Amino acid sequence: MRPETSSSRKFVDLHIHTIHSDGTCTVKEVIDSAHEQGLSAMSITDHDCTDAYPEAIEIGNQLGIEVITGVELSSEIDGTDIHILGYCIDPENSAFVSKLREMKDARYFRAKKIVENLNGQGIDLRFETVLSIAGVGAIGRPHIAAAMLREELVYSFREAFDKYIGYGLPAYVEKLKLHPREVFDLIKNAGGVPVLAHPGVTQVDQRIPEFIREGLKGIEVYHTEHSSAIERHYLRIAKKHHLAFTGGSDFHSFHHNKSVIGSPSVPYSAIQSIKEKLCIHSI
């Protein structure tokens, strides 16, 4: 467990997924893990879903962990997927709740169509298996890949994407498309701060000034797939444009080595930078 002798020694994880989207762990499991790692604060950022709250806040209060409301929303521009994190949103905002419901329904019908496409190719996947794996969560292609693996229709999770459900393949179905500007507005109108997720992965640096003009308020500097050089690069950009800087593990499962709750180390000052943007937004 990390020591917490001062605010400069406090660490957070602001990018975690649960069973409410494409993660495999419950809300309690991820918060327990955050507590074991000695984190001071965390945020659950499920895709198109805020169902982890208020349970997360209740458990966080019991364990002495500050819980920041969060969400991860998808957008697209010129064929490029842009993921946007929203922090300190009001999960009960009526317009926000309505839009998330629309997005969750779109995910359901998209998944159903993908399964129908697979069936048309002679891949006898049952939609019921996909639903059983997705559980309470918003359905995504990882659930379909997991269902194909469970029914022994592929040899690996990766094969499902590479041969059947990846971009441009016959079973692939386009998802509901939102422009980044729409997502920025959606988050801000719910009282939150929109943050560009893992820019080192999406590599859209040239669009950052445009996004700022459209309402972007922060950049995810620290991420599992960001090297220390990439972290420094985006920290410079955040400082240059007076943006909030955030970070997190992008955790999905204890069974995958790709990410671990609490890694990389994200300073508590990341939350302070988000809250500063809230103050500015409210003026």
N, C-alpha and C positions, 0 to 999 in steps of 0.2 A: 504493500500500500504506500502511495506517495505521501510524504509529509506535507502538512498545510500550515506552515509557520507564518505566512503572510500572503497577501493577495497575489504577489508575484510568483508564489509557489503553488497557486491553485490552478488546476487544469480542468478542461471541459471536453465534451464530445458532442458536437452539434449536428451529427449526421448518422442517424441510426434507424434501421428498419425492423419492423416486427411482423407478426402473423397478420396484421391488418393490411399489409400489402404483400411484398414478395420476400419478406423475412420468414425465418422458421421459428423464431423465439417469441414467447409471450411478453407482454409489457413488463410483468414482474421479473421475468428472467433477465431482460436487458438492464433494468434499473438495479437489480441485485448485483449484476456484473459491474455496472458503473460504480456502485458502492464499494465493491471489493477492490476495484482499481483505485479507490481514493479520490474519485472525481468530485468536484464541488458542484458541477452543474451539467446538464445534458439536455438534448432535444431529440425527440422521436420525429423523424421526417418521412413518414410513410407516403408512398405515391398516391396522389389524388385522394387522400383520406386523412381525417383527423380523429378517427374513432378511438385512438389510444388514450385520448383525453376524455373525461377528467380522472380516469383510473391512474394515469401516470402521475398526475399532480398529487393525488392522495398518497400513493406509495412513496413518492419523492419526499413529501412532508414527513412521513413516518421515519424515513432514513436520513433526513437532513440533507437531501440533494435538491438543489434548485432545478426545477423543470421549466424549460422555455418551450412554449407551444410552437410547433413547427409542421411543415408539410413540404413535399417535393412535387412539383408540377412539371409536366412536359410541354414543350412548345417546339415549333419548327420554323426555320427560315431558310429558304433556298435549298431545301432538301437536307438540311443539317438539323439534327436533334439538339435542342437547347434545354437543359434541365435547370429549373429555377427553384431555389429554396425560399420558403417564406417563414419568417420568424416573428414571434410575438403577435401572431394573428389571433383574432377572436373566432374560435371554432364554432360559435353559435351565431355568427353573423348570417342573416337570412339569405342574402344574395350569394354569399360564399358557399353556404351549405347547399343551396339549390344547384350551383354550378358543379360542385363536387359530386352531387347525386347524378347529374347529367353525365359527367365523366366516368363515373363508376358503371353506369348503365351501358355506356359506349364500350367500356372494356369487356363487359359480359357478352354483348352481341358480337364484338370483334372476335373474342375467343371461340364463340360458338361457330362463327363462320370459318375460322382457321381449322377447327376440328372437322367441319363439313368438307373443306378442301382436302384435308388429309384423307378422309374417308373416300373421297373421289379418286384419290391416287392409290387406293388399295391399302391404306394404312388404317387398320381397324381400331382406332382409338375411340374410347367411350367418353362422351362429354361429362358423364357422371364422375369419372375418375378425376378429371380436371377440377370439377367443383369440390370434390372431397379433399383434394390437396390444397386448393385455394382457401377452403374453410370460410372464415368471416372476411377474408381480405379481398381487396380489389384485384381482379384476375389479370394476370400478365402472361407473356410468353414463357417466363421461367416455370410457371405452373404447368403449362402445356408440355414443356420439355420433361419436367419431372414425371408427369403422367405417362408420357411415352416410355420413359425409363422403367417406371413401375410395371407397365404392361408388357415389358420386354420387346418393344417395337424398335428400340435403338440400343446400341451398346454403351452409349455415354450421353450425358447431358449436352456436351458440345456437338455431338453428331446430330442431335435433333435440330440445332440451329444451323449447322453447316449444310445439312442435306435437305431440310424440310421447311423450317419456319423463319429462317434468316431473311434479311432484307432482299427483296427481288426474287425470292424463290417462289415456286408455284403455290405453296400453301399460305404464303405471307398475305396479310391483310393490313392495309393502311389504318393507322389509329386516328382518333379524333385530333384534328390539327388546330392548334391555337398559335397565334403570332405572339412572340415574346412580350410585345407591348400589352396584349390582352391579359397576360399572366401578371405582369407588373401591376396593372390597374386592379386586377382581382385581389391581389395580396394587399396592396395599399388601401383599397376600399374596405378591407376587413381589418384595418388598423395595423397591418404588419409591414415588415421590411423585406423587400425582394432582393435576393442574393444569387449571383451567377454561380451555379454548381460546377465543381471540378473543371475549371477552364483549361487546365493543362491536358485534359483528355479530349475535350471538344475542340480546342484550338481555334477559338474565334476572337482572338485579341483585336483584330482589325475592326470588329463590330462593337467593342466595348464603349467607345465614345458615343456611338449611335444609341446603344442600350441605355447609357446614362441620361441622354436627352429624353428617352422614352420612359424613364422612371426607375432604372436600376439603382439600388442604394448600397450594394455590397458585393464582395467577391469572396468565394471560398478559397482561401490561400493554402490552408493545410488540408491534405487529403492523402489517403492511402497510396494513390498512384502519382503523387507529386514528389519529386526528389527535392532535396534541400535547395538546389539551384532554382528549381521551379517555384518553390515557396518564396524565395527572395525576390524573384521576378514579379510575382503577383502582389507581394507586399509593397513593392515599389509602386506598382500601378495603383493599388488601393490608396496609398499615401498621396500620390500625385493628384488623384481625382477626388480626394476626401471621401472615400468609400469606407463602409464598415468592412472589417476583415473577419472571416469565420473559418471554421475547419472541423473536421471530424473523420471518423473511421470509414463511413459508408458501410457500416456493419450490416450483414444479412443473416449470418449463421455461425454457430460454434463449430460446425462441421467443415467449414471452408477455411483455408489458411490465408485467403486473400486479405482479410481485414480482422482486426481485433479491437474491441471496445477500449477506448482510451489511447489508441495509437493511430496517428501521430499525436505527440503532445501539443495540445492547443491551450494557450494561456487564457486565463479568465478575462483578460482585457478584451478578448473577442466579443464577449457578451456586453461589456461596457460600450464597445464601439457600435453594437446593434442598438442599444438603448439610447445612445446619442442621436442616432438617426430617427428614432421614434419621437424624440423631443422636437427635432427639427420639423418632422412631418406634421406634428400636431399644432405648430404655430400658424 
